[in-house]
Amino acid sequence: MPRLYRQLAFDNCLYNLGNYESALSYFKRYSEQANDDEFGYLYQGTCLINLGRYEEAIRLLDMAIDIAPVDSQYLPEIYQEMAFGYSELQDPDTALYYLNQTKMLDCDHISMEIIKGHILLANKRPEEASEAFREALAQSKDSPRTMLRIIVSLYDNQYTQTSYIFLKRLLSSMPADWNEGYSYMALCCRDLKKPDEFLHYLKLATEKNPKEARTVLGALFPEGTEPQDYYCYLINKLNKT
């Protein structure tokens, strides 16, 4: 399973299903037919990063940069993926160089600040990461969704207790119809060995947001189990022990 923070939304169905090998073959064929289109090289690179093949990914993303027009809608994603690739290679300064290329582009600058914080945190630079996260919150006017994305980054970087504390504070302040973050809270409770809270938030997650529950918690259950059955599956399993 890819890191939670990198479970981003893409149009290609194979990519959405996490079938990166098949998606990679698809995008390779696309680039063979349209070798002057940065789109194919971008998504080849993205698939390769999810497969842990970072040097190959960077080579394809370099090709995407070389052929992309200056007004390409894909440039922010290309630079973002370059940043992720170099971060995984433990070269945060080069990662930040590419991320900084997005500053003059028309893109989601709040998202880029969160990614900057994520990369700094992953590379053991927590003070700088905190500055980037604070900037993202300031730009978003303390948006709950921005806070949730920061919490997921914290969780990915093994700040589980901190994630738990922040999520508890966030979820307790949200209105009754808020449906995001409960799956992440369930995961934190599981990791922190809080079984009662885990079951509580698992139930809420599957009721409020089955799609998020499947994405975040699906790997904990047998293949083919539907989110609405997660809670009963665990209860039945506990009753048999």
Secondary structure, DSSP 8 states (H G I E B T S, - for coil): ---GGG----S-HHHHTT-HHHHHHHHHHHHHH-TT-HHHHHHHHHHHHHTT-HHHHHHHHHHHHHHS-TT-TTHHHHHHHHHHHHHHTT-HHHHHHHHHTTTTSSS-HHHHHHHHHHHHHHTT-HHHHHHHHHHHHHHTTS-HHHHHHHHHHHHHTT-HHHHHHHHHHHHHTS-TT--SSHHHHHHHHHHTT-HHHHHHHHHHHHHH-HHHHHHHHGGGS-TT--GGGHHHHHHHHHHH-
